[in-house]
Amino acid sequence: MAVGGGDVTSVPALCLTLVLLWSLLQWTAPWWLPGLAKRYPESPDQMRWIDRSLTLVPALLLIIAALALSRAHLAYDLTYAHVAAYGDPDLPSWKRLLVTPFYSEGSLWFSAAVVFSVAQVIMEGRNGRGSLLDVDRDGGLRQYALRWNGWLWPIILLGFISSDVFAVHSETQTVTGEAVGHSAVLFTCAGAVLLAAWINAIGRFSRSTMTGVGEQRSVLVSGGIASALLLTATLPGRSAGMDSVPGYEHIALGVPELLMVTSLVVAFVGYPLYLSLLARVHAARVQASGRRFLGLASTFGHTFVFCWLSGTFLLEPLPSVSGWHSAMWQAFTLLLPLALFGLLGTLLPLTGLDARPRPEAWGFNLGMALSLPFLTMHEPLTALLAPGLFAAITTTPLLATHPEQRTELPRQTRAIESVLIITTSVAALITLHMGLESTKWLFAGILLLTSQAMFVHISCNPTDEDGKIGEE
């Protein structure tokens, strides 16, 4: 975790720990800050300063940590246990700094955190800074952005940065690591910038009616490109003679960063795509006249089955798994905690978040998408459920309409759509299973997963009477 280890105080570790604690204030600010402003109406400037500091303080703390780490590189201070790219001690200090404290294996994701925090501040200042105190204007938009920040910071600091990265010892440490490649640094920093863009876009997207094409496009493009860049950065290095590396070796060598990014793809791309498809399907087929409980049961059952199938297909090729029976059982044990968080999410409508067409299904998918990265921290192989979860949440808005009572929906249409979606999902999982043996099949599996989402989008042409979509 961010506090690090060692026997001497580490300024970077302290700063990252403060950022981790600050994320709790970000996540809860939409509840306590407006109440605090009403309690002290005579101090509006101080309240707005507190509101602005929610985003500004993490950037300042990370800049201080970066300066402290740079000083250690300039002084060739080898008390830091994460030392990997300090450069030759005979080099001038400015050349040694060009090796950079952000170019080593341990501190690569620290650079992503710094870039992400600074980009957040710049984008908020450029796009107009909303305030939680302006409830009727931009307050709703800002509360979504702060809550997504409060969710993402613990993942960045706990899931990607090792506990001993910023450990400081009283005795000099041995330089044992190697510098990572330039491409990994560029991909990671570019992905961090797009994550900041995604945070701002998802706030506008969640607040809108989710029927505007422009809002959807900005979220999906920023989330998709950020995921691709971060996945590329986490792939293990390949030598010149390695033309084709089996996918299970990437999983083994890339733990935990590769699997952590894989688990985040569901939240970055799958969840916004689900919201968009949910709105589109509801606008086209409106509310069912009966048997809505069957649609909800179909959502639960389809998601559980395909998450389990995803884990089974992707676990079986791993050297640590002995056959299909072992893969099936291990996938089931990985699914249990994820299913628990999903079922807890179905209770969200009881708190007043019930304005969406299918509030229970929305809470169910939200709970699974947000909990998957945290469960991956505890058990990295949980990320292998992500393809099945992605396939499920991008198709259940349409599949849930098939068992319901809808006189305007012919049986032939229901059968054709169900067969195509289920067949494509199974084919995608089988292709990904083959991709673990030969990586050239991975792209085919990804293409099948995205094609079924396009099929759901094309299958529903909204009517003139748009359904009313609420906010999160």
C-alpha positions in Angstrom: 0.0 0.0 0.0 1.0 3.6 -0.3 2.5 4.0 3.2 5.5 1.9 2.1 8.0 0.3 4.4 11.6 0.7 5.5 12.9 2.3 8.7 13.2 5.9 7.7 10.4 8.4 6.9 9.7 8.6 3.2 8.2 11.9 1.9 6.8 10.3 -1.3 5.1 7.5 0.7 3.6 10.0 3.2 2.2 12.2 0.3 0.7 9.2 -1.4 -0.9 8.1 1.9 -2.4 11.5 2.3 -3.8 11.3 -1.3 -5.3 7.9 -0.4 -7.0 9.4 2.6 -8.1 12.5 0.6 -9.9 10.2 -1.8 -12.4 9.4 0.9 -13.1 13.1 1.3 -13.7 13.3 -2.5 -16.1 10.5 -2.5 -18.1 11.8 0.4 -17.9 15.5 -0.4 -21.3 15.6 -2.2 -22.9 14.7 1.1 -21.1 16.8 3.6 -19.9 19.9 1.8 -23.4 21.3 0.8 -24.5 20.8 4.4 -21.4 22.5 5.7 -22.1 25.5 3.4 -25.7 25.8 4.7 -24.4 25.7 8.2 -21.9 28.5 7.6 -23.6 30.8 5.0 -21.5 33.7 6.0 -18.3 32.0 4.5 -19.1 31.3 0.8 -15.5 32.0 -0.3 -14.1 29.5 2.2 -16.6 26.9 1.1 -15.6 27.3 -2.5 -12.0 27.1 -1.6 -12.6 23.8 0.1 -14.5 22.6 -3.0 -11.6 23.5 -5.3 -9.1 21.9 -3.0 -10.8 18.5 -3.4 -9.0 18.2 -6.8 -6.1 20.5 -6.3 -4.6 19.0 -3.1 -3.9 15.5 -4.6 -2.0 17.2 -7.5 0.1 19.3 -5.0 0.9 16.3 -2.8 2.0 14.3 -5.8 4.2 17.2 -7.1 5.9 17.3 -3.7 6.5 13.6 -3.9 7.9 13.9 -7.4 10.3 16.7 -6.2 11.5 14.6 -3.3 12.1 11.7 -5.5 14.0 13.9 -8.0 16.2 15.2 -5.2 17.1 11.7 -4.3 18.1 11.0 -7.9 20.1 14.2 -8.1 22.0 13.3 -4.9 22.3 9.7 -5.9 20.6 8.7 -2.6 20.5 4.9 -2.6 18.5 4.6 0.6 15.3 4.2 -1.5 14.6 0.5 -1.9 12.9 1.0 -5.2 16.1 2.3 -6.9 16.3 0.9 -10.5 17.2 3.6 -12.9 19.6 6.0 -11.1 22.1 6.0 -13.8 25.9 5.9 -13.6 27.3 7.8 -10.5 29.9 9.3 -12.7 27.3 11.1 -14.8 26.6 14.8 -14.1 23.5 15.3 -12.0 21.4 16.8 -14.8 22.2 13.8 -17.0 21.4 11.4 -14.2 18.0 13.2 -13.8 17.3 12.5 -17.4 17.2 8.8 -16.5 14.3 10.2 -14.3 12.7 8.9 -11.1 9.7 8.0 -13.2 11.6 5.7 -15.5 12.2 2.8 -13.1 10.2 -0.4 -12.8 8.9 0.5 -9.4 7.9 4.1 -9.9 6.4 3.8 -13.4 2.8 4.0 -12.1 3.8 6.8 -9.8 4.3 8.8 -13.0 0.8 7.9 -14.1 -0.6 9.2 -10.8 1.3 12.5 -11.1 0.2 13.0 -14.8 -3.4 12.0 -13.9 -3.7 14.5 -11.0 -2.2 17.4 -12.9 -4.3 16.7 -16.0 -7.4 16.7 -13.8 -6.6 20.2 -12.5 -5.9 21.5 -16.0 -9.0 20.0 -17.6 -11.3 21.3 -14.8 -9.8 24.8 -15.2 -10.1 24.8 -18.9 -13.6 23.3 -19.2 -15.1 25.5 -16.4 -14.9 24.4 -12.8 -18.3 23.3 -11.5 -19.0 23.5 -7.8 -20.9 21.3 -5.4 -22.4 24.4 -4.0 -24.1 25.2 -7.4 -26.7 22.4 -7.2 -28.9 23.9 -10.0 -26.0 24.4 -12.4 -22.8 22.3 -12.4 -23.0 20.8 -8.9 -24.5 17.5 -10.2 -21.7 17.2 -12.8 -19.0 17.8 -10.2 -20.3 15.3 -7.7 -20.1 12.5 -10.3 -16.5 13.5 -11.2 -15.5 13.6 -7.5 -17.1 10.2 -6.8 -15.3 8.6 -9.7 -12.1 10.2 -8.5 -12.7 8.7 -5.0 -13.2 5.3 -6.6 -10.1 5.5 -8.9 -7.5 6.8 -6.5 -7.4 3.8 -4.2 -7.1 1.5 -7.3 -4.1 3.6 -8.6 -2.3 3.8 -5.3 -3.0 0.3 -3.9 -3.4 -1.8 -7.0 -0.5 -0.6 -9.1 2.1 0.9 -6.7 3.9 -1.7 -4.6 4.2 -1.3 -0.9 8.0 -1.0 -1.0 8.3 1.3 -3.9 8.9 4.3 -1.7 10.5 2.5 1.3 13.5 4.3 2.7 16.2 2.5 4.7 19.0 3.9 6.9 21.5 1.8 5.0 22.4 2.1 1.4 20.4 -0.3 -0.9 21.8 -2.2 -3.8 20.7 -1.2 -7.3 19.2 -4.4 -8.7 16.5 -3.3 -11.1 16.5 -2.1 -14.7 14.9 0.8 -16.4 11.7 0.2 -18.3 11.3 1.1 -22.0 10.5 4.5 -23.3 7.3 3.2 -24.9 6.0 1.9 -21.6 6.5 5.3 -20.0 4.8 7.1 -22.9 1.9 4.7 -23.0 1.3 4.9 -19.3 1.4 8.7 -19.2 -0.8 9.0 -22.2 -3.3 6.6 -20.6 -3.3 8.7 -17.5 -4.2 11.8 -19.4 -7.1 10.0 -21.1 -8.2 8.7 -17.7 -8.5 12.4 -16.6 -10.5 13.1 -19.8 -12.7 10.0 -19.0 -13.4 11.2 -15.5 -14.7 14.6 -16.8 -16.6 12.9 -19.7 -18.3 10.3 -17.5 -19.6 13.0 -15.2 -21.3 14.8 -18.0 -22.5 11.4 -19.4 -24.1 10.3 -16.1 -25.8 13.6 -15.6 -27.3 13.7 -19.1 -30.2 11.7 -20.4 -27.7 9.4 -22.1 -29.3 9.8 -25.5 -26.9 12.3 -26.9 -24.4 10.7 -29.3 -21.7 13.2 -28.5 -21.7 12.5 -24.8 -21.5 8.8 -25.4 -18.7 9.1 -27.9 -16.4 11.1 -25.6 -16.7 8.6 -22.8 -16.2 5.5 -24.9 -13.4 6.9 -27.0 -11.4 8.2 -24.0 -12.1 5.0 -21.9 -11.3 2.7 -24.8 -8.0 4.4 -25.9 -6.9 4.7 -22.2 -7.5 1.0 -21.7 -5.6 0.0 -24.9 -2.6 2.2 -23.9 -2.4 0.9 -20.3 -2.8 -2.7 -21.5 0.0 -2.2 -24.0 2.2 -0.6 -21.2 1.7 -3.6 -18.9 2.6 -6.3 -21.5 5.8 -8.0 -20.6 8.9 -7.2 -22.7 9.6 -9.4 -25.6 12.9 -10.2 -27.1 13.6 -10.0 -30.8 13.3 -13.8 -31.3 9.9 -14.0 -29.6 7.4 -13.7 -32.5 4.5 -15.2 -30.7 4.2 -15.4 -26.9 1.4 -17.5 -25.4 -1.2 -15.5 -23.7 -1.0 -17.4 -20.4 2.7 -16.3 -20.2 1.6 -12.7 -20.5 -0.8 -13.3 -17.6 1.8 -15.0 -15.5 4.5 -12.3 -16.2 2.1 -9.3 -16.1 0.5 -9.9 -12.7 -0.8 -7.8 -11.1 -0.6 -4.8 -13.5 -1.9 -6.5 -16.6 -4.8 -8.1 -14.8 -5.6 -4.9 -12.9 -6.0 -3.0 -16.2 -8.1 -5.8 -17.6 -10.5 -5.5 -14.7 -10.8 -1.8 -15.2 -11.9 -2.1 -18.8 -15.3 -3.1 -17.7 -15.7 0.1 -15.8 -14.0 2.3 -18.4 -15.9 1.0 -21.4 -18.4 -1.7 -20.5 -20.4 0.3 -17.9 -20.8 3.5 -20.0 -21.7 1.3 -23.0 -24.3 -0.5 -20.8 -25.9 2.9 -19.8 -26.1 3.9 -23.4 -27.6 0.6 -24.6 -30.0 0.6 -21.6 -31.3 4.0 -22.6 -31.5 3.0 -26.3 -33.4 -0.2 -25.6 -35.8 1.4 -23.3 -36.5 4.2 -25.8 -37.2 1.6 -28.5 -39.2 -1.0 -26.6 -40.4 1.1 -23.6 -41.8 -0.5 -20.5 -43.0 -4.2 -20.5 -46.6 -4.8 -19.8 -45.9 -7.8 -17.6 -43.4 -10.4 -16.4 -40.7 -7.8 -15.6 -39.4 -10.1 -12.9 -38.4 -12.6 -15.7 -36.3 -9.9 -17.3 -34.5 -9.2 -14.1 -34.0 -12.9 -13.5 -32.6 -13.2 -17.0 -30.1 -10.3 -16.3 -28.9 -12.0 -13.1 -28.7 -15.5 -14.6 -27.0 -14.5 -17.9 -24.4 -12.4 -16.1 -23.5 -15.1 -13.6 -23.3 -17.9 -16.2 -21.1 -15.9 -18.6 -18.8 -14.7 -15.8 -18.4 -18.3 -14.7 -17.8 -19.5 -18.3 -15.2 -16.7 -18.8 -13.3 -17.8 -15.7 -13.5 -21.5 -16.8 -12.3 -20.9 -20.3 -9.5 -18.6 -19.4 -8.2 -20.5 -16.3 -8.0 -23.9 -18.0 -4.8 -23.1 -20.1 -2.9 -21.8 -17.1 0.0 -24.1 -15.8 -1.3 -23.8 -12.2 -4.7 -25.2 -13.1 -5.1 -29.0 -13.5 -7.8 -29.5 -16.1 -11.3 -28.4 -16.7 -12.8 -29.6 -13.4 -10.3 -27.5 -11.5 -10.9 -24.5 -13.7 -14.7 -24.8 -13.2 -14.4 -24.9 -9.5 -11.8 -22.1 -9.2 -14.0 -19.9 -11.5 -17.0 -20.5 -9.2 -15.0 -19.5 -6.1 -13.8 -16.3 -7.9 -17.4 -15.5 -8.9 -18.9 -15.7 -5.4 -17.6 -12.4 -4.0 -18.3 -10.6 -7.3 -21.8 -11.9 -7.3 -22.2 -10.8 -3.7 -21.3 -7.2 -4.6 -23.6 -7.3 -7.6 -26.5 -8.4 -5.4 -25.7 -5.7 -2.9 -25.9 -3.2 -5.8 -29.5 -4.2 -6.4 -30.3 -2.5 -3.1 -29.2 0.9 -4.4 -32.8 1.8 -5.6 -33.8 1.6 -1.9 -31.6 4.7 -1.3 -33.6 6.7 -3.9 -31.6 5.9 -7.0 -34.6 4.4 -8.8 -35.1 6.8 -11.7 -33.7 4.5 -14.4 -35.7 2.1 -16.5 -34.3 -1.0 -14.8 -32.9 0.3 -11.4 -32.2 -3.1 -9.9 -30.3 -4.3 -13.0 -28.4 -0.9 -13.1 -27.4 -1.3 -9.5 -26.4 -5.0 -10.1 -24.1 -4.1 -13.0 -22.7 -1.1 -11.2 -21.8 -3.1 -8.1 -20.0 -5.8 -10.2 -18.2 -3.3 -12.4 -16.9 -1.2 -9.5 -16.0 -4.1 -7.2 -14.1 -6.1 -9.8 -10.8 -4.1 -9.6 -10.8 -4.3 -5.8 -11.4 -8.0 -5.9 -8.6 -8.3 -8.4 -6.2 -6.7 -5.9 -7.0 -9.5 -3.5 -6.9 -12.3 -6.1 -5.4 -11.2 -9.5 -7.1 -14.1 -11.4 -10.5 -12.5 -10.7 -9.8 -10.3 -13.7 -10.3 -13.3 -15.9 -14.1 -12.9 -15.2 -13.9 -9.5 -17.0 -14.6 -10.7 -20.6 -17.7 -12.6 -19.4 -18.9 -9.6 -17.4 -18.3 -7.3 -20.4 -20.2 -9.6 -22.7 -23.1 -9.8 -20.2 -23.6 -6.2 -19.4 -23.5 -5.1 -23.0 -26.2 -7.6 -24.0 -28.6 -7.9 -21.1 -30.4 -4.6 -21.9 -31.7 -6.4 -25.0 -31.9 -9.9 -23.7 -34.0 -8.9 -20.7 -36.8 -7.8 -23.0 -37.2 -11.4 -24.5 -38.9 -13.2 -21.6 -41.1 -10.3 -20.7 -44.7 -9.7 -21.9 -44.4 -7.5 -25.0 -47.1 -7.9 -27.6 -45.2 -5.8 -30.1 -42.2 -8.0 -30.0 -42.6 -11.1 -32.2 -41.3 -14.4 -31.0 -39.2 -14.8 -34.1 -37.3 -11.6 -33.3 -36.8 -12.7 -29.7 -35.4 -16.1 -30.8 -33.1 -14.7 -33.5 -31.7 -12.0 -31.2 -31.2 -14.5 -28.3 -29.4 -17.0 -30.5 -27.2 -14.5 -32.1 -26.1 -12.8 -28.8 -25.5 -16.0 -26.9 -23.7 -17.7 -29.8 -21.5 -14.6 -30.3 -20.7 -14.5 -26.6 -19.7 -18.1 -26.4 -17.7 -17.8 -29.5 -15.9 -14.8 -28.1 -15.0 -16.8 -24.9 -13.8 -19.8 -26.9 -11.7 -17.5 -29.1 -10.1 -15.9 -26.0 -9.4 -19.3 -24.7 -7.6 -20.1 -27.9 -5.9 -16.7 -27.6 -4.1 -17.8 -24.4 -2.3 -20.4 -26.5 -1.6 -18.1 -29.4 -2.0 -14.3 -29.0 -3.2 -13.8 -32.6 -6.6 -15.1 -31.5 -7.0 -12.5 -28.7 -7.9 -9.7 -31.2 -10.6 -11.9 -32.7 -12.1 -12.5 -29.3 -12.0 -8.7 -28.6 -13.7 -8.1 -32.0 -16.5 -10.5 -31.2 -17.1 -8.9 -27.8 -17.4 -5.5 -29.4 -19.5 -6.7 -32.3 -22.3 -8.0 -30.1 -22.5 -4.6 -28.5 -22.9 -3.0 -32.0 -25.6 -5.6 -32.7 -27.6 -4.5 -29.7 -27.2 -0.9 -30.7 -28.4 -1.6 -34.3 -31.3 -3.9 -33.2 -33.1 -1.1 -31.3 -34.3 2.0 -33.2 -35.7 4.4 -30.6 -39.3 5.6 -31.1 -40.4 9.2 -31.1 -41.6 8.8 -27.5 -38.4 8.7 -25.5 -38.3 7.0 -22.2 -37.4 9.1 -19.2 -34.0 8.3 -17.9 -32.9 9.5 -14.5 -29.6 10.2 -12.9 -27.3 8.0 -10.9 
